[in-house]
Amino acid sequence: MDIFNSQKGMALVTTLLLSLIGLGLVLVVFNLVITGTRTSGTIKRYTTALEAAKGGAEDFINSLSTTSFNVNPSDPNWYNGHNCKVDRDTDNWTVICGVSMCGSDNSNCTSHAKPEDIINNYDWKNDYGDYSVYVKIVNVKGTADGYYLYTIDIISKNKNNSEQAWMSIVYQKPQ
């Protein structure tokens, strides 16, 4: 009897091969479902962080346009006299705001290359539920028309995990 020409056991081999192929397909589908669920959760957390940043930006702009600022802040959300940056061109921050706040080269006042620069040297901060929103004015330019143009960076960071959103805006304030 020739073992390779025998048909005995072909049904078993075929069934095992089809089972392995089916198992492989089930694993692929299962992996897609898990990846989709993780991605959906990440998007949801980021969207929440982004909405907190947008709310913080709106609150900050409202306070910027309705508050009269001086070097001695009365608002506890303003940090270490940073409100002296509000109605002054960036070039004058070191002179007016003081070397201790900005550093001799304005680096503490203007640095915004990474989130830690904004979080550690913020100008305004507020909490919204699980999120802290940090706002930093990184550049101010006065115009001949009496307006000020602000470049503002905003970081919203979840207090419970590392989820955060970062946005930059330009705002024009009448003098």
Chimera marker file (.cmm) of the C-alpha trace (Angstrom):
<marker_set name="trace">
<marker id="1" x="0.000" y="0.000" z="0.000" r="1" g="1" b="0" radius="0.5"/>
<marker id="2" x="1.393" y="3.412" z="-1.041" r="1" g="1" b="0" radius="0.5"/>
<marker id="3" x="0.990" y="5.885" z="1.822" r="1" g="1" b="0" radius="0.5"/>
<marker id="4" x="1.102" y="8.994" z="-0.415" r="1" g="1" b="0" radius="0.5"/>
<marker id="5" x="-1.591" y="7.786" z="-2.798" r="1" g="1" b="0" radius="0.5"/>
<marker id="6" x="-3.995" y="6.792" z="-0.023" r="1" g="1" b="0" radius="0.5"/>
<marker id="7" x="-7.024" y="9.043" z="0.502" r="1" g="1" b="0" radius="0.5"/>
<marker id="8" x="-7.490" y="7.996" z="4.117" r="1" g="1" b="0" radius="0.5"/>
<marker id="9" x="-7.427" y="10.964" z="6.507" r="1" g="1" b="0" radius="0.5"/>
<marker id="10" x="-7.781" y="13.686" z="3.840" r="1" g="1" b="0" radius="0.5"/>
<marker id="11" x="-11.002" y="14.927" z="5.425" r="1" g="1" b="0" radius="0.5"/>
<marker id="12" x="-9.194" y="15.352" z="8.749" r="1" g="1" b="0" radius="0.5"/>
<marker id="13" x="-6.282" y="17.242" z="7.162" r="1" g="1" b="0" radius="0.5"/>
<marker id="14" x="-8.671" y="19.459" z="5.167" r="1" g="1" b="0" radius="0.5"/>
<marker id="15" x="-10.743" y="20.195" z="8.261" r="1" g="1" b="0" radius="0.5"/>
<marker id="16" x="-7.653" y="21.087" z="10.296" r="1" g="1" b="0" radius="0.5"/>
<marker id="17" x="-6.348" y="23.427" z="7.556" r="1" g="1" b="0" radius="0.5"/>
<marker id="18" x="-9.722" y="25.170" z="7.204" r="1" g="1" b="0" radius="0.5"/>
<marker id="19" x="-9.931" y="25.480" z="11.007" r="1" g="1" b="0" radius="0.5"/>
<marker id="20" x="-6.500" y="27.133" z="11.121" r="1" g="1" b="0" radius="0.5"/>
<marker id="21" x="-7.479" y="29.544" z="8.353" r="1" g="1" b="0" radius="0.5"/>
<marker id="22" x="-10.743" y="30.344" z="10.163" r="1" g="1" b="0" radius="0.5"/>
<marker id="23" x="-8.892" y="30.844" z="13.461" r="1" g="1" b="0" radius="0.5"/>
<marker id="24" x="-6.462" y="33.200" z="11.709" r="1" g="1" b="0" radius="0.5"/>
<marker id="25" x="-9.332" y="35.263" z="10.322" r="1" g="1" b="0" radius="0.5"/>
<marker id="26" x="-11.011" y="35.421" z="13.744" r="1" g="1" b="0" radius="0.5"/>
<marker id="27" x="-7.741" y="36.630" z="15.309" r="1" g="1" b="0" radius="0.5"/>
<marker id="28" x="-7.367" y="39.325" z="12.639" r="1" g="1" b="0" radius="0.5"/>
<marker id="29" x="-10.937" y="40.544" z="13.224" r="1" g="1" b="0" radius="0.5"/>
<marker id="30" x="-10.425" y="40.453" z="17.011" r="1" g="1" b="0" radius="0.5"/>
<marker id="31" x="-7.221" y="42.495" z="16.647" r="1" g="1" b="0" radius="0.5"/>
<marker id="32" x="-9.044" y="45.062" z="14.470" r="1" g="1" b="0" radius="0.5"/>
<marker id="33" x="-11.815" y="45.416" z="17.065" r="1" g="1" b="0" radius="0.5"/>
<marker id="34" x="-9.338" y="45.937" z="19.913" r="1" g="1" b="0" radius="0.5"/>
<marker id="35" x="-7.301" y="48.470" z="17.904" r="1" g="1" b="0" radius="0.5"/>
<marker id="36" x="-10.472" y="50.334" z="16.919" r="1" g="1" b="0" radius="0.5"/>
<marker id="37" x="-11.617" y="50.490" z="20.537" r="1" g="1" b="0" radius="0.5"/>
<marker id="38" x="-8.249" y="51.856" z="21.689" r="1" g="1" b="0" radius="0.5"/>
<marker id="39" x="-8.202" y="54.424" z="18.895" r="1" g="1" b="0" radius="0.5"/>
<marker id="40" x="-11.743" y="55.497" z="19.704" r="1" g="1" b="0" radius="0.5"/>
<marker id="41" x="-10.822" y="55.988" z="23.371" r="1" g="1" b="0" radius="0.5"/>
<marker id="42" x="-7.739" y="57.998" z="22.467" r="1" g="1" b="0" radius="0.5"/>
<marker id="43" x="-9.738" y="60.224" z="20.140" r="1" g="1" b="0" radius="0.5"/>
<marker id="44" x="-12.407" y="60.737" z="22.811" r="1" g="1" b="0" radius="0.5"/>
<marker id="45" x="-9.828" y="61.744" z="25.444" r="1" g="1" b="0" radius="0.5"/>
<marker id="46" x="-8.020" y="64.059" z="23.016" r="1" g="1" b="0" radius="0.5"/>
<marker id="47" x="-11.306" y="65.674" z="21.938" r="1" g="1" b="0" radius="0.5"/>
<marker id="48" x="-12.177" y="66.296" z="25.587" r="1" g="1" b="0" radius="0.5"/>
<marker id="49" x="-8.748" y="67.843" z="26.190" r="1" g="1" b="0" radius="0.5"/>
<marker id="50" x="-9.143" y="69.999" z="23.078" r="1" g="1" b="0" radius="0.5"/>
<marker id="51" x="-12.571" y="71.216" z="24.206" r="1" g="1" b="0" radius="0.5"/>
<marker id="52" x="-11.123" y="72.131" z="27.619" r="1" g="1" b="0" radius="0.5"/>
<marker id="53" x="-8.369" y="74.082" z="25.819" r="1" g="1" b="0" radius="0.5"/>
<marker id="54" x="-10.972" y="75.891" z="23.700" r="1" g="1" b="0" radius="0.5"/>
<marker id="55" x="-12.983" y="76.768" z="26.811" r="1" g="1" b="0" radius="0.5"/>
<marker id="56" x="-9.837" y="78.004" z="28.542" r="1" g="1" b="0" radius="0.5"/>
<marker id="57" x="-8.954" y="80.104" z="25.500" r="1" g="1" b="0" radius="0.5"/>
<marker id="58" x="-12.403" y="81.670" z="25.520" r="1" g="1" b="0" radius="0.5"/>
<marker id="59" x="-12.217" y="82.422" z="29.263" r="1" g="1" b="0" radius="0.5"/>
<marker id="60" x="-8.731" y="83.863" z="28.877" r="1" g="1" b="0" radius="0.5"/>
<marker id="61" x="-9.730" y="86.085" z="25.969" r="1" g="1" b="0" radius="0.5"/>
<marker id="62" x="-12.767" y="87.291" z="27.922" r="1" g="1" b="0" radius="0.5"/>
<marker id="63" x="-10.549" y="88.185" z="30.886" r="1" g="1" b="0" radius="0.5"/>
<marker id="64" x="-8.022" y="89.781" z="28.547" r="1" g="1" b="0" radius="0.5"/>
<marker id="65" x="-10.623" y="92.020" z="26.935" r="1" g="1" b="0" radius="0.5"/>
<marker id="66" x="-12.578" y="92.945" z="30.067" r="1" g="1" b="0" radius="0.5"/>
<marker id="67" x="-9.862" y="93.395" z="32.701" r="1" g="1" b="0" radius="0.5"/>
<marker id="68" x="-7.629" y="96.376" z="33.263" r="1" g="1" b="0" radius="0.5"/>
<marker id="69" x="-4.169" y="95.001" z="33.979" r="1" g="1" b="0" radius="0.5"/>
<marker id="70" x="-1.354" y="96.357" z="36.067" r="1" g="1" b="0" radius="0.5"/>
<marker id="71" x="1.882" y="94.938" z="37.437" r="1" g="1" b="0" radius="0.5"/>
<marker id="72" x="0.206" y="93.797" z="40.691" r="1" g="1" b="0" radius="0.5"/>
<marker id="73" x="-2.367" y="91.172" z="39.710" r="1" g="1" b="0" radius="0.5"/>
<marker id="74" x="-5.536" y="90.828" z="41.733" r="1" g="1" b="0" radius="0.5"/>
<marker id="75" x="-6.696" y="87.748" z="39.827" r="1" g="1" b="0" radius="0.5"/>
<marker id="76" x="-5.266" y="84.605" z="41.488" r="1" g="1" b="0" radius="0.5"/>
<marker id="77" x="-5.153" y="82.852" z="38.104" r="1" g="1" b="0" radius="0.5"/>
<marker id="78" x="-2.506" y="85.297" z="36.882" r="1" g="1" b="0" radius="0.5"/>
<marker id="79" x="0.968" y="84.116" z="37.712" r="1" g="1" b="0" radius="0.5"/>
<marker id="80" x="3.818" y="86.112" z="39.299" r="1" g="1" b="0" radius="0.5"/>
<marker id="81" x="2.942" y="89.421" z="37.691" r="1" g="1" b="0" radius="0.5"/>
<marker id="82" x="2.899" y="87.985" z="34.173" r="1" g="1" b="0" radius="0.5"/>
<marker id="83" x="-0.030" y="90.252" z="33.396" r="1" g="1" b="0" radius="0.5"/>
<marker id="84" x="2.553" y="92.976" z="32.817" r="1" g="1" b="0" radius="0.5"/>
<marker id="85" x="2.999" y="91.264" z="29.425" r="1" g="1" b="0" radius="0.5"/>
<marker id="86" x="-0.533" y="92.091" z="28.319" r="1" g="1" b="0" radius="0.5"/>
<marker id="87" x="-0.297" y="95.644" z="26.987" r="1" g="1" b="0" radius="0.5"/>
<marker id="88" x="3.406" y="95.801" z="26.175" r="1" g="1" b="0" radius="0.5"/>
<marker id="89" x="5.396" y="94.703" z="23.154" r="1" g="1" b="0" radius="0.5"/>
<marker id="90" x="7.488" y="91.576" z="23.656" r="1" g="1" b="0" radius="0.5"/>
<marker id="91" x="10.708" y="93.603" z="23.340" r="1" g="1" b="0" radius="0.5"/>
<marker id="92" x="9.829" y="95.518" z="26.547" r="1" g="1" b="0" radius="0.5"/>
<marker id="93" x="9.004" y="92.556" z="28.781" r="1" g="1" b="0" radius="0.5"/>
<marker id="94" x="12.447" y="92.233" z="30.355" r="1" g="1" b="0" radius="0.5"/>
<marker id="95" x="12.594" y="95.913" z="31.240" r="1" g="1" b="0" radius="0.5"/>
<marker id="96" x="9.035" y="96.285" z="32.510" r="1" g="1" b="0" radius="0.5"/>
<marker id="97" x="8.251" y="92.824" z="33.846" r="1" g="1" b="0" radius="0.5"/>
<marker id="98" x="11.612" y="92.361" z="35.540" r="1" g="1" b="0" radius="0.5"/>
<marker id="99" x="14.600" y="90.176" z="34.885" r="1" g="1" b="0" radius="0.5"/>
<marker id="100" x="13.616" y="87.676" z="37.589" r="1" g="1" b="0" radius="0.5"/>
<marker id="101" x="10.415" y="86.788" z="35.771" r="1" g="1" b="0" radius="0.5"/>
<marker id="102" x="11.593" y="86.707" z="32.152" r="1" g="1" b="0" radius="0.5"/>
<marker id="103" x="15.282" y="86.021" z="32.472" r="1" g="1" b="0" radius="0.5"/>
<marker id="104" x="17.864" y="88.255" z="30.875" r="1" g="1" b="0" radius="0.5"/>
<marker id="105" x="16.888" y="87.141" z="27.373" r="1" g="1" b="0" radius="0.5"/>
<marker id="106" x="13.085" y="86.848" z="27.797" r="1" g="1" b="0" radius="0.5"/>
<marker id="107" x="13.404" y="83.037" z="27.560" r="1" g="1" b="0" radius="0.5"/>
<marker id="108" x="11.008" y="82.283" z="30.455" r="1" g="1" b="0" radius="0.5"/>
<marker id="109" x="8.409" y="84.647" z="29.015" r="1" g="1" b="0" radius="0.5"/>
<marker id="110" x="8.619" y="83.587" z="25.392" r="1" g="1" b="0" radius="0.5"/>
<marker id="111" x="9.710" y="79.927" z="25.379" r="1" g="1" b="0" radius="0.5"/>
<marker id="112" x="7.049" y="77.624" z="23.980" r="1" g="1" b="0" radius="0.5"/>
<marker id="113" x="8.889" y="74.902" z="22.086" r="1" g="1" b="0" radius="0.5"/>
<marker id="114" x="7.473" y="72.093" z="24.218" r="1" g="1" b="0" radius="0.5"/>
<marker id="115" x="4.468" y="71.711" z="26.528" r="1" g="1" b="0" radius="0.5"/>
<marker id="116" x="6.610" y="71.958" z="29.673" r="1" g="1" b="0" radius="0.5"/>
<marker id="117" x="7.668" y="75.495" z="28.669" r="1" g="1" b="0" radius="0.5"/>
<marker id="118" x="4.044" y="76.573" z="28.790" r="1" g="1" b="0" radius="0.5"/>
<marker id="119" x="3.036" y="74.537" z="31.850" r="1" g="1" b="0" radius="0.5"/>
<marker id="120" x="6.037" y="75.663" z="33.947" r="1" g="1" b="0" radius="0.5"/>
<marker id="121" x="5.884" y="79.349" z="32.908" r="1" g="1" b="0" radius="0.5"/>
<marker id="122" x="2.197" y="79.965" z="32.316" r="1" g="1" b="0" radius="0.5"/>
<marker id="123" x="0.591" y="83.401" z="32.406" r="1" g="1" b="0" radius="0.5"/>
<marker id="124" x="-2.911" y="82.207" z="33.260" r="1" g="1" b="0" radius="0.5"/>
<marker id="125" x="-4.265" y="78.915" z="34.573" r="1" g="1" b="0" radius="0.5"/>
<marker id="126" x="-7.711" y="77.529" z="35.270" r="1" g="1" b="0" radius="0.5"/>
<marker id="127" x="-9.134" y="74.100" z="36.084" r="1" g="1" b="0" radius="0.5"/>
<marker id="128" x="-12.080" y="72.581" z="34.229" r="1" g="1" b="0" radius="0.5"/>
<marker id="129" x="-13.070" y="69.273" z="35.800" r="1" g="1" b="0" radius="0.5"/>
<marker id="130" x="-10.237" y="66.793" z="35.255" r="1" g="1" b="0" radius="0.5"/>
<marker id="131" x="-8.292" y="69.238" z="33.068" r="1" g="1" b="0" radius="0.5"/>
<marker id="132" x="-5.933" y="72.074" z="33.896" r="1" g="1" b="0" radius="0.5"/>
<marker id="133" x="-5.607" y="74.702" z="31.187" r="1" g="1" b="0" radius="0.5"/>
<marker id="134" x="-2.364" y="76.668" z="30.969" r="1" g="1" b="0" radius="0.5"/>
<marker id="135" x="-2.180" y="79.817" z="28.842" r="1" g="1" b="0" radius="0.5"/>
<marker id="136" x="0.983" y="81.608" z="27.868" r="1" g="1" b="0" radius="0.5"/>
<marker id="137" x="1.296" y="84.839" z="25.917" r="1" g="1" b="0" radius="0.5"/>
<marker id="138" x="4.373" y="84.271" z="23.772" r="1" g="1" b="0" radius="0.5"/>
<marker id="139" x="4.373" y="87.435" z="21.683" r="1" g="1" b="0" radius="0.5"/>
<marker id="140" x="2.691" y="90.852" z="21.734" r="1" g="1" b="0" radius="0.5"/>
<marker id="141" x="2.902" y="93.512" z="19.076" r="1" g="1" b="0" radius="0.5"/>
<marker id="142" x="1.223" y="96.891" z="19.216" r="1" g="1" b="0" radius="0.5"/>
<marker id="143" x="-0.014" y="98.387" z="15.964" r="1" g="1" b="0" radius="0.5"/>
<marker id="144" x="-0.220" y="101.985" z="14.791" r="1" g="1" b="0" radius="0.5"/>
<marker id="145" x="-4.042" y="101.749" z="14.993" r="1" g="1" b="0" radius="0.5"/>
<marker id="146" x="-3.888" y="101.247" z="18.779" r="1" g="1" b="0" radius="0.5"/>
<marker id="147" x="-4.505" y="97.500" z="18.664" r="1" g="1" b="0" radius="0.5"/>
<marker id="148" x="-2.470" y="94.729" z="20.203" r="1" g="1" b="0" radius="0.5"/>
<marker id="149" x="-1.842" y="91.416" z="18.460" r="1" g="1" b="0" radius="0.5"/>
<marker id="150" x="-1.215" y="88.474" z="20.768" r="1" g="1" b="0" radius="0.5"/>
<marker id="151" x="0.237" y="85.079" z="19.965" r="1" g="1" b="0" radius="0.5"/>
<marker id="152" x="-1.057" y="82.745" z="22.657" r="1" g="1" b="0" radius="0.5"/>
<marker id="153" x="-0.301" y="79.080" z="23.327" r="1" g="1" b="0" radius="0.5"/>
<marker id="154" x="-2.752" y="76.964" z="25.307" r="1" g="1" b="0" radius="0.5"/>
<marker id="155" x="-2.152" y="73.539" z="26.841" r="1" g="1" b="0" radius="0.5"/>
<marker id="156" x="-4.956" y="71.479" z="28.332" r="1" g="1" b="0" radius="0.5"/>
<marker id="157" x="-3.654" y="68.592" z="30.444" r="1" g="1" b="0" radius="0.5"/>
<marker id="158" x="-5.626" y="65.840" z="32.139" r="1" g="1" b="0" radius="0.5"/>
<marker id="159" x="-4.844" y="65.677" z="35.871" r="1" g="1" b="0" radius="0.5"/>
<marker id="160" x="-5.292" y="61.882" z="35.937" r="1" g="1" b="0" radius="0.5"/>
<marker id="161" x="-3.199" y="60.831" z="32.922" r="1" g="1" b="0" radius="0.5"/>
<marker id="162" x="-0.921" y="62.238" z="30.284" r="1" g="1" b="0" radius="0.5"/>
<marker id="163" x="-3.634" y="63.189" z="27.775" r="1" g="1" b="0" radius="0.5"/>
<marker id="164" x="-3.198" y="66.763" z="26.594" r="1" g="1" b="0" radius="0.5"/>
<marker id="165" x="-4.056" y="69.116" z="23.769" r="1" g="1" b="0" radius="0.5"/>
<marker id="166" x="-2.022" y="72.061" z="22.544" r="1" g="1" b="0" radius="0.5"/>
<marker id="167" x="-3.322" y="74.919" z="20.454" r="1" g="1" b="0" radius="0.5"/>
<marker id="168" x="-2.007" y="78.297" z="19.367" r="1" g="1" b="0" radius="0.5"/>
<marker id="169" x="-4.159" y="81.291" z="18.615" r="1" g="1" b="0" radius="0.5"/>
<marker id="170" x="-3.669" y="84.852" z="17.471" r="1" g="1" b="0" radius="0.5"/>
<marker id="171" x="-5.937" y="87.441" z="19.073" r="1" g="1" b="0" radius="0.5"/>
<marker id="172" x="-6.368" y="91.131" z="18.320" r="1" g="1" b="0" radius="0.5"/>
<marker id="173" x="-7.368" y="93.375" z="21.215" r="1" g="1" b="0" radius="0.5"/>
<marker id="174" x="-8.351" y="97.011" z="20.829" r="1" g="1" b="0" radius="0.5"/>
<marker id="175" x="-6.411" y="99.376" z="23.045" r="1" g="1" b="0" radius="0.5"/>
<link id1="1" id2="2" r="1" g="1" b="0" radius="0.2"/>
<link id1="2" id2="3" r="1" g="1" b="0" radius="0.2"/>
<link id1="3" id2="4" r="1" g="1" b="0" radius="0.2"/>
<link id1="4" id2="5" r="1" g="1" b="0" radius="0.2"/>
<link id1="5" id2="6" r="1" g="1" b="0" radius="0.2"/>
<link id1="6" id2="7" r="1" g="1" b="0" radius="0.2"/>
<link id1="7" id2="8" r="1" g="1" b="0" radius="0.2"/>
<link id1="8" id2="9" r="1" g="1" b="0" radius="0.2"/>
<link id1="9" id2="10" r="1" g="1" b="0" radius="0.2"/>
<link id1="10" id2="11" r="1" g="1" b="0" radius="0.2"/>
<link id1="11" id2="12" r="1" g="1" b="0" radius="0.2"/>
<link id1="12" id2="13" r="1" g="1" b="0" radius="0.2"/>
<link id1="13" id2="14" r="1" g="1" b="0" radius="0.2"/>
<link id1="14" id2="15" r="1" g="1" b="0" radius="0.2"/>
<link id1="15" id2="16" r="1" g="1" b="0" radius="0.2"/>
<link id1="16" id2="17" r="1" g="1" b="0" radius="0.2"/>
<link id1="17" id2="18" r="1" g="1" b="0" radius="0.2"/>
<link id1="18" id2="19" r="1" g="1" b="0" radius="0.2"/>
<link id1="19" id2="20" r="1" g="1" b="0" radius="0.2"/>
<link id1="20" id2="21" r="1" g="1" b="0" radius="0.2"/>
<link id1="21" id2="22" r="1" g="1" b="0" radius="0.2"/>
<link id1="22" id2="23" r="1" g="1" b="0" radius="0.2"/>
<link id1="23" id2="24" r="1" g="1" b="0" radius="0.2"/>
<link id1="24" id2="25" r="1" g="1" b="0" radius="0.2"/>
<link id1="25" id2="26" r="1" g="1" b="0" radius="0.2"/>
<link id1="26" id2="27" r="1" g="1" b="0" radius="0.2"/>
<link id1="27" id2="28" r="1" g="1" b="0" radius="0.2"/>
<link id1="28" id2="29" r="1" g="1" b="0" radius="0.2"/>
<link id1="29" id2="30" r="1" g="1" b="0" radius="0.2"/>
<link id1="30" id2="31" r="1" g="1" b="0" radius="0.2"/>
<link id1="31" id2="32" r="1" g="1" b="0" radius="0.2"/>
<link id1="32" id2="33" r="1" g="1" b="0" radius="0.2"/>
<link id1="33" id2="34" r="1" g="1" b="0" radius="0.2"/>
<link id1="34" id2="35" r="1" g="1" b="0" radius="0.2"/>
<link id1="35" id2="36" r="1" g="1" b="0" radius="0.2"/>
<link id1="36" id2="37" r="1" g="1" b="0" radius="0.2"/>
<link id1="37" id2="38" r="1" g="1" b="0" radius="0.2"/>
<link id1="38" id2="39" r="1" g="1" b="0" radius="0.2"/>
<link id1="39" id2="40" r="1" g="1" b="0" radius="0.2"/>
<link id1="40" id2="41" r="1" g="1" b="0" radius="0.2"/>
<link id1="41" id2="42" r="1" g="1" b="0" radius="0.2"/>
<link id1="42" id2="43" r="1" g="1" b="0" radius="0.2"/>
<link id1="43" id2="44" r="1" g="1" b="0" radius="0.2"/>
<link id1="44" id2="45" r="1" g="1" b="0" radius="0.2"/>
<link id1="45" id2="46" r="1" g="1" b="0" radius="0.2"/>
<link id1="46" id2="47" r="1" g="1" b="0" radius="0.2"/>
<link id1="47" id2="48" r="1" g="1" b="0" radius="0.2"/>
<link id1="48" id2="49" r="1" g="1" b="0" radius="0.2"/>
<link id1="49" id2="50" r="1" g="1" b="0" radius="0.2"/>
<link id1="50" id2="51" r="1" g="1" b="0" radius="0.2"/>
<link id1="51" id2="52" r="1" g="1" b="0" radius="0.2"/>
<link id1="52" id2="53" r="1" g="1" b="0" radius="0.2"/>
<link id1="53" id2="54" r="1" g="1" b="0" radius="0.2"/>
<link id1="54" id2="55" r="1" g="1" b="0" radius="0.2"/>
<link id1="55" id2="56" r="1" g="1" b="0" radius="0.2"/>
<link id1="56" id2="57" r="1" g="1" b="0" radius="0.2"/>
<link id1="57" id2="58" r="1" g="1" b="0" radius="0.2"/>
<link id1="58" id2="59" r="1" g="1" b="0" radius="0.2"/>
<link id1="59" id2="60" r="1" g="1" b="0" radius="0.2"/>
<link id1="60" id2="61" r="1" g="1" b="0" radius="0.2"/>
<link id1="61" id2="62" r="1" g="1" b="0" radius="0.2"/>
<link id1="62" id2="63" r="1" g="1" b="0" radius="0.2"/>
<link id1="63" id2="64" r="1" g="1" b="0" radius="0.2"/>
<link id1="64" id2="65" r="1" g="1" b="0" radius="0.2"/>
<link id1="65" id2="66" r="1" g="1" b="0" radius="0.2"/>
<link id1="66" id2="67" r="1" g="1" b="0" radius="0.2"/>
<link id1="67" id2="68" r="1" g="1" b="0" radius="0.2"/>
<link id1="68" id2="69" r="1" g="1" b="0" radius="0.2"/>
<link id1="69" id2="70" r="1" g="1" b="0" radius="0.2"/>
<link id1="70" id2="71" r="1" g="1" b="0" radius="0.2"/>
<link id1="71" id2="72" r="1" g="1" b="0" radius="0.2"/>
<link id1="72" id2="73" r="1" g="1" b="0" radius="0.2"/>
<link id1="73" id2="74" r="1" g="1" b="0" radius="0.2"/>
<link id1="74" id2="75" r="1" g="1" b="0" radius="0.2"/>
<link id1="75" id2="76" r="1" g="1" b="0" radius="0.2"/>
<link id1="76" id2="77" r="1" g="1" b="0" radius="0.2"/>
<link id1="77" id2="78" r="1" g="1" b="0" radius="0.2"/>
<link id1="78" id2="79" r="1" g="1" b="0" radius="0.2"/>
<link id1="79" id2="80" r="1" g="1" b="0" radius="0.2"/>
<link id1="80" id2="81" r="1" g="1" b="0" radius="0.2"/>
<link id1="81" id2="82" r="1" g="1" b="0" radius="0.2"/>
<link id1="82" id2="83" r="1" g="1" b="0" radius="0.2"/>
<link id1="83" id2="84" r="1" g="1" b="0" radius="0.2"/>
<link id1="84" id2="85" r="1" g="1" b="0" radius="0.2"/>
<link id1="85" id2="86" r="1" g="1" b="0" radius="0.2"/>
<link id1="86" id2="87" r="1" g="1" b="0" radius="0.2"/>
<link id1="87" id2="88" r="1" g="1" b="0" radius="0.2"/>
<link id1="88" id2="89" r="1" g="1" b="0" radius="0.2"/>
<link id1="89" id2="90" r="1" g="1" b="0" radius="0.2"/>
<link id1="90" id2="91" r="1" g="1" b="0" radius="0.2"/>
<link id1="91" id2="92" r="1" g="1" b="0" radius="0.2"/>
<link id1="92" id2="93" r="1" g="1" b="0" radius="0.2"/>
<link id1="93" id2="94" r="1" g="1" b="0" radius="0.2"/>
<link id1="94" id2="95" r="1" g="1" b="0" radius="0.2"/>
<link id1="95" id2="96" r="1" g="1" b="0" radius="0.2"/>
<link id1="96" id2="97" r="1" g="1" b="0" radius="0.2"/>
<link id1="97" id2="98" r="1" g="1" b="0" radius="0.2"/>
<link id1="98" id2="99" r="1" g="1" b="0" radius="0.2"/>
<link id1="99" id2="100" r="1" g="1" b="0" radius="0.2"/>
<link id1="100" id2="101" r="1" g="1" b="0" radius="0.2"/>
<link id1="101" id2="102" r="1" g="1" b="0" radius="0.2"/>
<link id1="102" id2="103" r="1" g="1" b="0" radius="0.2"/>
<link id1="103" id2="104" r="1" g="1" b="0" radius="0.2"/>
<link id1="104" id2="105" r="1" g="1" b="0" radius="0.2"/>
<link id1="105" id2="106" r="1" g="1" b="0" radius="0.2"/>
<link id1="106" id2="107" r="1" g="1" b="0" radius="0.2"/>
<link id1="107" id2="108" r="1" g="1" b="0" radius="0.2"/>
<link id1="108" id2="109" r="1" g="1" b="0" radius="0.2"/>
<link id1="109" id2="110" r="1" g="1" b="0" radius="0.2"/>
<link id1="110" id2="111" r="1" g="1" b="0" radius="0.2"/>
<link id1="111" id2="112" r="1" g="1" b="0" radius="0.2"/>
<link id1="112" id2="113" r="1" g="1" b="0" radius="0.2"/>
<link id1="113" id2="114" r="1" g="1" b="0" radius="0.2"/>
<link id1="114" id2="115" r="1" g="1" b="0" radius="0.2"/>
<link id1="115" id2="116" r="1" g="1" b="0" radius="0.2"/>
<link id1="116" id2="117" r="1" g="1" b="0" radius="0.2"/>
<link id1="117" id2="118" r="1" g="1" b="0" radius="0.2"/>
<link id1="118" id2="119" r="1" g="1" b="0" radius="0.2"/>
<link id1="119" id2="120" r="1" g="1" b="0" radius="0.2"/>
<link id1="120" id2="121" r="1" g="1" b="0" radius="0.2"/>
<link id1="121" id2="122" r="1" g="1" b="0" radius="0.2"/>
<link id1="122" id2="123" r="1" g="1" b="0" radius="0.2"/>
<link id1="123" id2="124" r="1" g="1" b="0" radius="0.2"/>
<link id1="124" id2="125" r="1" g="1" b="0" radius="0.2"/>
<link id1="125" id2="126" r="1" g="1" b="0" radius="0.2"/>
<link id1="126" id2="127" r="1" g="1" b="0" radius="0.2"/>
<link id1="127" id2="128" r="1" g="1" b="0" radius="0.2"/>
<link id1="128" id2="129" r="1" g="1" b="0" radius="0.2"/>
<link id1="129" id2="130" r="1" g="1" b="0" radius="0.2"/>
<link id1="130" id2="131" r="1" g="1" b="0" radius="0.2"/>
<link id1="131" id2="132" r="1" g="1" b="0" radius="0.2"/>
<link id1="132" id2="133" r="1" g="1" b="0" radius="0.2"/>
<link id1="133" id2="134" r="1" g="1" b="0" radius="0.2"/>
<link id1="134" id2="135" r="1" g="1" b="0" radius="0.2"/>
<link id1="135" id2="136" r="1" g="1" b="0" radius="0.2"/>
<link id1="136" id2="137" r="1" g="1" b="0" radius="0.2"/>
<link id1="137" id2="138" r="1" g="1" b="0" radius="0.2"/>
<link id1="138" id2="139" r="1" g="1" b="0" radius="0.2"/>
<link id1="139" id2="140" r="1" g="1" b="0" radius="0.2"/>
<link id1="140" id2="141" r="1" g="1" b="0" radius="0.2"/>
<link id1="141" id2="142" r="1" g="1" b="0" radius="0.2"/>
<link id1="142" id2="143" r="1" g="1" b="0" radius="0.2"/>
<link id1="143" id2="144" r="1" g="1" b="0" radius="0.2"/>
<link id1="144" id2="145" r="1" g="1" b="0" radius="0.2"/>
<link id1="145" id2="146" r="1" g="1" b="0" radius="0.2"/>
<link id1="146" id2="147" r="1" g="1" b="0" radius="0.2"/>
<link id1="147" id2="148" r="1" g="1" b="0" radius="0.2"/>
<link id1="148" id2="149" r="1" g="1" b="0" radius="0.2"/>
<link id1="149" id2="150" r="1" g="1" b="0" radius="0.2"/>
<link id1="150" id2="151" r="1" g="1" b="0" radius="0.2"/>
<link id1="151" id2="152" r="1" g="1" b="0" radius="0.2"/>
<link id1="152" id2="153" r="1" g="1" b="0" radius="0.2"/>
<link id1="153" id2="154" r="1" g="1" b="0" radius="0.2"/>
<link id1="154" id2="155" r="1" g="1" b="0" radius="0.2"/>
<link id1="155" id2="156" r="1" g="1" b="0" radius="0.2"/>
<link id1="156" id2="157" r="1" g="1" b="0" radius="0.2"/>
<link id1="157" id2="158" r="1" g="1" b="0" radius="0.2"/>
<link id1="158" id2="159" r="1" g="1" b="0" radius="0.2"/>
<link id1="159" id2="160" r="1" g="1" b="0" radius="0.2"/>
<link id1="160" id2="161" r="1" g="1" b="0" radius="0.2"/>
<link id1="161" id2="162" r="1" g="1" b="0" radius="0.2"/>
<link id1="162" id2="163" r="1" g="1" b="0" radius="0.2"/>
<link id1="163" id2="164" r="1" g="1" b="0" radius="0.2"/>
<link id1="164" id2="165" r="1" g="1" b="0" radius="0.2"/>
<link id1="165" id2="166" r="1" g="1" b="0" radius="0.2"/>
<link id1="166" id2="167" r="1" g="1" b="0" radius="0.2"/>
<link id1="167" id2="168" r="1" g="1" b="0" radius="0.2"/>
<link id1="168" id2="169" r="1" g="1" b="0" radius="0.2"/>
<link id1="169" id2="170" r="1" g="1" b="0" radius="0.2"/>
<link id1="170" id2="171" r="1" g="1" b="0" radius="0.2"/>
<link id1="171" id2="172" r="1" g="1" b="0" radius="0.2"/>
<link id1="172" id2="173" r="1" g="1" b="0" radius="0.2"/>
<link id1="173" id2="174" r="1" g="1" b="0" radius="0.2"/>
<link id1="174" id2="175" r="1" g="1" b="0" radius="0.2"/>
</marker_set>
